[in-house]
Amino acid sequence: MREHGGTGSGGRRGQAERDAITVEIGYALCSAAFAAAVVFGAAAGPALLFALPGAVETVLVRGGGVLAGVLFAVRTVSVLVRFRRAAQPSQPGRTSPDS
């Protein structure tokens, strides 16, 4: 049985590469969740701690939720894109521009 989504050269991914991808996905999700929680706490915290007017409380909580969701998505994508770029080896036999 052939795996889909190989390394680009038609080869199979090794166990070490699959483990690295799994760890990177876990890191991306955990760091994004932490960052989103901090932003939500900073934005919605005053509304949750103090007795504020209803409209102000609603705006702070909803705004914090939207900011947290956007930050979660941006952080996850940026970590995974950075990992993908770093995992791309240079082509063997070619001179790299910075050599």
N, C-alpha and C positions, 0 to 999 in steps of 0.2 A: 504494500500500500504506500502510495506517495503522499508526502505532506505538501500542503499548499502554503504559499507565502514563504518560500525558501529565501536563501541569501542573495538571490538575484542571479546567481550563476547556475541555478538548477540544482544545487546541492542541498542536502538536509542540514538543518540547524543542529549543532551539537548540544549536549545536555548543559554545558557551561553557558552557552549563549541563551538557551531557554531560561535558565536560572537567572541570568543577568537581566533579562527582559522582565521576568516576574518580579524581581526585587525592585527594579526601576519603576514599574507600574505601581507597586505597593508604596514606594517612597513618594511618587507623584500624588497619589490619592491621599496619603496621610498628611503630607505637607500642605496640600491644598485644603484639606478639611481643617487643619489647625489655623491656617491663615484666614480662612473664611470665618471660623469661630471668633477669632480675635477681632476681625472687622465688624462682624455682627454685634459682638459685645460692646465695641467702642461706639457704634452708631445707635444701637437700640438700648444700650445699658441705662442711660438716664431715664428712658421711658419705663424701664422695668423696675428701676430703683426708687424713683420719685413719683409723687402724685402730680401728673401733668394733665393739662386739658386733653380731652378725648382726641381732638383732631391732631394735636402735636404728637401725642403718643402713637397714633395710627401711622402718621408720616414717618416717624423715627423707626418704628418696628418694620414697616413695609420697605422703607428705604434701606435699612440694614439688611433685610433679607435679599433684596435685589442686588445690593453691592456684594454680599457674601456669595451669592450664586454666580455672579459674573467673575468674581475673583477666583472662585473654585475652578471654573472652566478654564480661565486664562492660565492659572498656575499649572493645572494638570497638562494642558497642551504644551506649554512652554518647556516643562521638564521633559516630556516625552520627545519633543522635537529636538531639544538639545542632546538628549541621549542618542537619538537616531543619527544626528550629524557626527557625534563623537565616535559612534560605532562603525562608521564607514571607513574602511581601510583604504589607503592610497593604492592605486593600481600598480602591481609589481612590474618592473621593467621600464617604468616611465620616470623621467626626472621630475621631481617636485619643484614648483616655482621658487620655493624658498631655500633651495640647496645651492 
